[in-house]
């Protein structure tokens, strides 16, 4: 995958017509992506790709995210269209790895994923059950971070073996590690040990699906 620095240079080339003859700086790219200059500089230094903002930019410019991330020419993308797959991406929904979150408007987008990633989602037959949403909060760090895109298999709602799930409670939508206790109650566990474990009756939560993979930053 291209580094964030390489992606920045591609964006500069794409937006060059919008800036006339003047030189385009990193701060211009930060403004276009809707990221503060301080956060942008940190991301570039750490090679953290802001996937959600990049998806917005690509959608606005009608550019394939695969071309942006993997440096493929438009011609090669046309030739290998059948090697890319689509999953449903609810851009406006945030599942909180912290305090509860949700969204009033569910804006559905199509997220292209490469063939190599399909196996990580359970194979082509499972794609109909896969949905992608954003992460907010820090209670699941270091497993998940703010603005990661997580992939949920909505057909997998059995808590018997535990795991990381997206759940809905009266407080909102959460991504948590879930364990069923011997007494039948459910422990809601944060990977960030700053947050205490909560215990709920099964009737107090709805299991949306198991979290099976993610796109996210690398420190």
ABEGO torsion letter per residue (X at the ends): XBBAAAAAAAAAAAAAAAAEABBBBAAAAAAAAGBBAAAAAAAAAAGBBBAAAAAAAAAAAGBBAAAAAAGBBAAAAAAAAAABBBBBBBAABBBBBEBBBBBABBBBBBBBBBAAAAAAAGEAAAAAABBBBBBBEAAAOAABBBGBBBBBBAABABAAAEEBBBBBBAAEBBBBBBBBBAAGBBBBBBABAABBBBBBBAAABBBAEBBABBBBBBX
